[in-house]
Amino acid sequence: MKLVPDPPETPARFDRAPPVVEHEMVWDGVDAGADVEVPAHVADLDLRECRWTGADLSGREFTGLRARDTRFVHCDLSGAVLDDAVLRRVTFTDCRLTGASFAGAQLDDVRITDCSADLTAFRMARATATLVEGTSLHGADLYSLTAVDCAFLRCDLGEASFHEARMAGTRLHGSTLDDVRGAMSLAGTRISADQLVPLGVALLGVLGVEVTEA
């Protein structure tokens, strides 16, 4: 099992980002900041060995996004749509991902650290060697997520939906599992002893078992 994603391979020196993001742009070795103008919809943006810091990308729709060896740092992607994105060796550090959508996305060697990602959707996404740590995913939608060599460590997964997800082998140590939905889809995951009670309660609810006085 791969325990840690491969980190992005970024250059020693970056080029400056263009002032405005346009459709079908290719950024190669670009360092972008908060001053870059991003329209409401961007199609076929290709990021290669880039760093994007402090950007307000909230509510933006990215169709056909491809990112390789790229770091997002202190960015606001709340409500952003990244459906069907292809992300390889990408990191999100201290970012806002609340309500973002990664539906159908391919995540390979992705690391999400110290982010807020409540209600984020990973519906039908495919993740390999992806590590999410120290991140709030309360109420997240992981319907039909396929996870291979993945981990959610020290995360808030309370009320998250795992219906029809394939999570065997996924590590969930240190994460909150209160009131998760689709608990049966967590078959084969790895948890710690202190997570037995909340996950057990969720499983009993799926099985229709009631705890009563008589």
Secondary structure as UniProt FT lines:
FT   STRAND          15..16
FT   TURN            23..24
FT   STRAND          26..28
FT   STRAND          30..32
FT   TURN            34..35
FT   STRAND          41..43
FT   STRAND          46..48
FT   STRAND          51..53
FT   TURN            58..59
FT   STRAND          61..63
FT   STRAND          66..73
FT   TURN            78..79
FT   TURN            83..84
FT   STRAND          86..93
FT   TURN            98..99
FT   TURN            103..104
FT   STRAND          106..113
FT   TURN            118..119
FT   TURN            123..124
FT   STRAND          126..128
FT   STRAND          131..133
FT   TURN            138..139
FT   TURN            143..144
FT   STRAND          146..148
FT   STRAND          151..153
FT   TURN            158..159
FT   TURN            163..164
FT   TURN            168..169
FT   TURN            173..174
FT   TURN            178..179
FT   HELIX           183..186
FT   TURN            187..188
FT   HELIX           193..195
FT   HELIX           196..207
//
